[in-house]
């Protein structure tokens, strides 16, 4: 049978395209769905594909680069480019590089997808793409990448029950190095760092390395190999640190995590904990290897659980809301002055840590760019009076506020407001999708949702539901329409879903709401 693959950075797109075709019935085996071109290339190095559906705009390695590198490997699959953008220069580039077809995603229905597959089959040779001369070992790094995006079960990494250690390598102050590295950061930074790791003798076939972005890189270290221990994993991570510093002049902080129980079931928890442990760089300093042994000094997991109490203050800072910041700052400064010094230091540390953490979602390198203190624990605990504590806290806060004030227009451009107005005008459409709305902002769906929530202090989905429920309340009060008619009128194509959302938002069912409110208008 012929072999096919799907390459797109949006999980929902990959899932939807996969389900549109009965691949086996059409004479294909769907080899896999990959989140970027690099993951697809890793898979192609193990087994070539005959048919590739690929997005254009993707992180790490985009669709046009993927086409170039596929041909550089000596492969000639039938390539269909799928894009959300009707961009003629891109279309021209894709065909020039050897794409066989270019289709807008919004035009891809089940029938159109089936048509594309059959067109490809007619033009492909009868047999599948030639296999590599020798059977290659499983590429654990590629599987590790798939696991990140929930495209593969963690168990496919190997015998997880034997244990494993995950290291998250966060590149400190990498923004300073970007000018010397040139424009192609993947080629000049990520690829060399990866090669250094993969060439180390401690790296075994059961281990995996995956670069999530320019700042974050993850290493999966299997304990299934004989003689391996968590201590040896830490020693290996230290060697990687030194190699990167010696050969690339790149410094990094490493977060380490291991499962305490049920290794397979808790894989994603361990992955998250490894990344969280890198944030100890804010508190105890960059360039170290952090694990739970440091929690006696500062526990980032507990601090993040307490973040809810800090969020109104943090939102005000990042929204450049001077009145709000002044109000919260007055309360905080008052508490720091009234509390015993040790408790005031802990309060300042909690707020500054969570502020640094949230700023990282806007720009992971922002704390370095602003020259903020990365040894908060020692700095705060060296302060001897409440007065000096307040001065230190307000000084750090002022520097951060000045940054967000000067960058506010860049963070919340008019395009976000434009997208919100588009929702206001179209929320009653049941087929209104996040993808459609985000395209009006010019951002991808995930980043648009982040900007939307920070700008309007409500999630995109909650905002849409509030609009629809508000319109439904008006119809319930002032009309005799049936429930399914109201659901359809306000944008729900399923009456049961409408009723669940309505009750979640209002606390009562639509029927109860009508009974309690309709008399006002009779």
N, C-alpha and C positions, 0 to 999 in steps of 0.2 A: 504493500500500500504506500501511497505518497504521504509525505510528512508536511505538516503545517505548524506555524507558530503565530502568536499574537503578541504585539509589543505596544504597550500604552501605559502611561504613568498613572492613569485613573483606574482604580480597581473595579468600579462599577462598569466602565466601558469594556474592560477585559472580560468580565463575567457575562455581560450582555451579548457581546459578539460570540463568545464561546457557546452560549445556549441557542443562538440563532440557527445553527447548522447541525444536522445529524452527520457528523464528520465521517463516521464509519460507512454510512450508507452512500456517501459521495466518494468513497474510495480514499479517504485520508485518515491518518492518525494525527490528532492534535497533540504535538509533542510538549507544548507548554505555553503559558501566558507570562510575559515578563514585563517588569515595570520601567525598564529603560533599555537603551541600545547595548550598553555594556553587559547587562545580564543576558541579553539575547546572544551576544557574541560569545560569551562564555559557554552557553548551551550549544551554539553552532560549532564550536571547536571540538565538542564531543560527538555531535551527530548533526550533519547538515540537514537543512530543511528545503523542501521543494517550493513551498508557498509561504510568504511572509506578509502579514498585515501589520503595518507599523504607523504609529502616530508620527508627526513631525516634531512638535515641541515637547521635549522630555528632558529631565535632568541627567547629569553625568555624561550621557551620549545621546544626541538627538537623532531623528530619523534620517536626515541627510548624511550625517557622519556614519550612521549604521550602514547605509547603502554603500558608501565608499569602502568601508572596512570589510564588508561582506565580499565585495568584488576583489579586494586586495588579498583575501584568503583563497582566491581561486574558485569561488562558488558563484553560481549563476541562477539563483532562485527566481521565481515569478514574484515580484514585489508589488503589493497594493498599498499605496499611501493613503491613510485616512487623516483628515484634518478638520478642525472646527472652524478654520479660517479660509475664506475664499481669496487667497493671496496669489495673484498671478505670478509674481517673481518666484515664489516658492514652488508653484506648479511647474514652472519652466525648469527650475533647478532640479526638481525631483526627476523629471523625464530625462533631462540631460545626463543625470547620474545613472540612469538605467532603470527607473521605476516603470512598471508595466501599466499602471493605472493610478489615478488620483481621484478620490471620492470625498465629498464633504460628509462628516459624521452625521449631520442632521438629516441626510438623505438616505442613510443606511437603515432599511427595514429588513425584516426576515427574508422577504422575497428578493430584495436587492443583494443581500449578503449571499444568498444561495446562488444567485446569478453570477456574482463575482467568483465564487468558488468553482462553478462549472466552467466559466470562461477560462480560468486558470488551468483547469484540468485538461481542457481541449488543446491548450498550447504547450503543455508540459510533455516531456518524453514519457513513455509508458511506464518505465521503472522509476523507483525512488532515487533520490540523490545518492551519489556514491558514498559508501561508508568509509570512515578512516581505515587506513591499512591495518592498524592494530587496535584492539579494544582498549580505550582509555579508561583510567581509573575514574570513579565518580568524582565530579568536581564539587567538593563540599562547600567551597566559597560561593559557587553559583546557587547551590541549594540554600545556603545561609541567607543570601540576598532574597531568594523567594520567600523564605520563612518570615523575613522582616515585613513583607507586604501581604502576609497571610495567603500567599499563593502555594505554600507547601506546609505540610504538617511538621512541627518541630522534630517529631520522631524520625523523619527522613534524614536527619543529620547523623544518625547512628544510634548506638546503644546509650541513650540518655540516662537510663537507670543506673549505669556505672558511674555517673557523675560527670560534671563539666564545670569549667570556669569561663566566665565571659569578661573580657576587658573592653572598656570603652575608652578610646584614645581621643582626647580633645586637644586640638592644636592651639596652644596659647599664642596670642598675638600674631596669628597667621596673617592678619590684614597688613602687617608691616612688611611681610615677605612677598606679597602679591606683585608689587611693581617689578621686583627682580626676576620673578618667575614668568612674566609675560602674559599674553592673553589666554593661551590654552592651558588653563590650570590643571585640567585632567592629565594632559601629556607631561607637563613640567613638574607637577607635584604629586597628584594622586597615583599615577602609574609608577613613578619611581619609589614612592613609599610602599606601595603594594609589592613591588618586585623585591625590595629589601626584606620584607617579612617572609615572602614565599620562598626565598632562597636560603633562609636560616635553617641550619640542620635540626633545630628543635621543632620545626614545623612539620607535622606528620600528615599523611593522607586523610586522617580522620578529623583534621582541624580545618577551620574556615576563616577567611578574612573578607570583610565587606566594608566598603567606603560608602557611608550614607550621604555625605556631602563633603564640602571642602574642609569643614572643621571637625567632623565626627567620623571615627573609624572604629569598627568593632572586630574583635578577635574571639572566635569560638575555639576553646582549648578542651579537647576531649580527654577525660580521665579513664576512658576505656583501654587506652594503651597501657601495657604492663609497666609498673614502676612509677607511674605518674602520680603526683600529689598536687594539692592546692598550692603548697609552698613552691613547687617547681614551676607552676603556672606563673606565680608572681615573679619568680626569677627570670622567666622567659619574657614577661612583659617589660621588666626592667632592661633587658638586653635590647628589646625593640626600641625603647625610649632612647637608649644610648646610641644605637645605630642611626636613628633618624637625626639625632643631634650631631653626630660626628660626620655623617655623609651628606646631610641635607641642610644642616643648621636650623632644624625645626625642633622646637621645644613642645612638650605636651604634658598634660595631666592625665592620669589613668584612673578610671573608676573600675573596681573589681567587685564581682558578685558571684556567689555560688549558691546552689539550691540547698536548703536545709532538709527538705522533705519533698517527696513526689516530684523528682526532677523534670519529668516530661510534662506534667500538668502545669508546673509553675514556670515554664520556660520564659514566657513573656514578662512575668513579674521580675525574674532575675535580670532579664535584658533591661527593663526599666530601671531597676536598682543600680545596675552598673553605670548607666548614664547619669542617674541622680547623684551617685557618689563623685562624679567629676565636678559637681557644683561645690564640693568642699574646697575647691580652689579659691572661691570667694572668701571663705572663712579662715582657712589655714594656710593659704598660699598656693600658687601654681607649681607645676613641675614635679609633683609627688605622685605616688601610687596610693590611692585611698580605698579602704574597705571598711567593714563594720568595726574594726578595732579602733577607729577614730571617733566612733559615736559617743564615747565617754566624754569627749570634749564638746562635740556638737553633733546632734543627730538630725541630718537633713530630712529624713522621712517624717519625723515628728514635726519639724518646723513647717514642712509643706502641708501637713494635716491642719496646722493652725493658721494657714494662710487666709482662710475665709475672713478672719477678723481684720486682716491687713488690707483686703482688697479695695474697700472704698477709698482709702488713702492712696493706694497704688494707682487706681484708675484716675484719681484726680491729678496725680503727678504726671502720668503718661498722656493725659488729655490736656496738659498745660492749663489746668483749672486752678488759677491762683487763689481764688476765693475759697475753693474747697480745700486746697492744700493748707492754706493758712488756718482754716478751722480745725482740721485734723492735727496739724502741727502743734497748735496751741494746746490741744488735749494731751498729745504725746509728751510735749516738753513739760507740761504740768505734772504728768505722771512720773517722768524721769527725775524731776526735782523733789517730789514727795516720797518716792520709794527709797528704800535703802539702796546704796550705790550698786551692789551686786545685782539686784533685781532690775534696776534701771539699765544696766549694761546688757542684761539678757533681753530686755524689751527692745532696746536699740538694735541689737544683733538680729532679733527675729524680724523686725521691719526691714532692715537694710538687706538681709539675705533674701527675703521674699521679693523685695523690689528688684534686686539684681537678677533674680531668677526670672521674673516676669519680663524684664527688659530684654532678656535673652531671646524671647520669642519674636521680638521686633528686630533685634540684631544680636546674634550670639557673641559678637566681639565688642559690643558697646561699652562694657565695663572697662575693657582695656583701652579703647579709644579715648575714653574720658579720663583716663589716668586714675581711676578710682582705686581705693585701698583693697588689695586682695589678701590681706591678713587681718580681717575684721576681728577675729577672736582675740589675738594678742594686742591689737591696737586698742580695742575697747577696754580690755582688762588691765591695760597699763594706765588708764585714766584714773585719777585719784579723787576727783570732786565731781559732784553733780553739775556744777557750772561748766567745767571743761567737757563733760559728756554731752551737754546740750550744744555747746559750741561745735564740737566735732560732728554731731548728728546734723545740725542745721547747715554746716558748711558743705557736707557731702550732698545734702538734699538740694542746696542752691545750685550746685554744679549740674546736677541731673535735670533740674527744672529748666535751667537756661538752655540745655541741649534740646529738650522736648519742645520748648517754646519756639526755638529757631527752626525746628524740623516739623512743626505741627502740620503745616500746609503740605509737606511732602508725604507725611504719613496718612493724612486723610484728604486726598485730593477730591475735586468735585466729582470725579467719576464714581466714587462710592455713593455720594448723594444722588447722582444720576440713576444709579442702579436701584436705589431705594425708591425713587419716584416711579421707576418702571414697575416695581412690585406694587406700589400703590395703585397703579393704573391697570394692572393685569392679574391681581391676586385671585379674581373670581374664575380664572381659567384653570381647569383641573389639570391641564397638560403643562402648566408653567413649571419649569424645572430650575433647579439651582444652577445648572450649567448654562442655561439661557440667560439667567439674571447676571451671573458672574461675567459673562462675555460682554455685558454692557459696561462693566467696570474696567475691563481690560486685564483682570487678574484671573489666576486659576481658582477653582472652587474653594480649596482649602484656605488660601490666603485671603480671598474675598470674605469668607466667613469670619476670619480672625479680625480683619479690618472693620467689618460691619459691627461685630460685637463691641469692639473697643470704641467705635464712634458713637453707637447708639445705645450701648449698655443693655442690649438684649440680643440673644442669638437670632440668626436669620430665620430658622425654622419657627421659633417662638413668635417672632414678629409676624410672619405670614399667618400663623394660626390665630394670633390676636386680631388681625385684620378680618379674617374670615369669620371668626366667632362674633366679632362686633357687628358685622353685616348680618349674620344669622339672627342675632338677638333682635335687630330692628325688624326683620321679616317675621319673626315669631310674635312680636308684639303687635305689628300693624297689618298682618295679612293672614289669610286662611290657608296659605299654601301647605301642602303635605311635607312630611319630613324629607322624603327623597327629593322633592322639588327644591326645598331650601338648600339641602346639601349640594345639589347640582348647581344652584344659582350662585353659591359662594365659593365654589372651586373644589368640592369633594366629589369624586366619582363613585364613592362607596358610602352608603348611608350609615353603616355600622361604624366605619372609621370616623365619620363626622360626629356621631353621637359620643364616641369615646373621647375625642379631642375636646368637644364642647364641655363635657363633664369635667375633664382635667383642668380646663381653663376657668370655668365658672363655679365648679363644685356641685352643680345640679345637672340633671338631664335636660335636653331641649324641651321635653314634654312638661317637666316640672317648671321650667322657666316660663313657658307660655302660660301655664295655669296661674302662676303667681303674678304675671305682669300684664296679661292681655286686657284685664279689666280697666286699666288706665286709659285705654283708647276706645272703649265701647260707649 
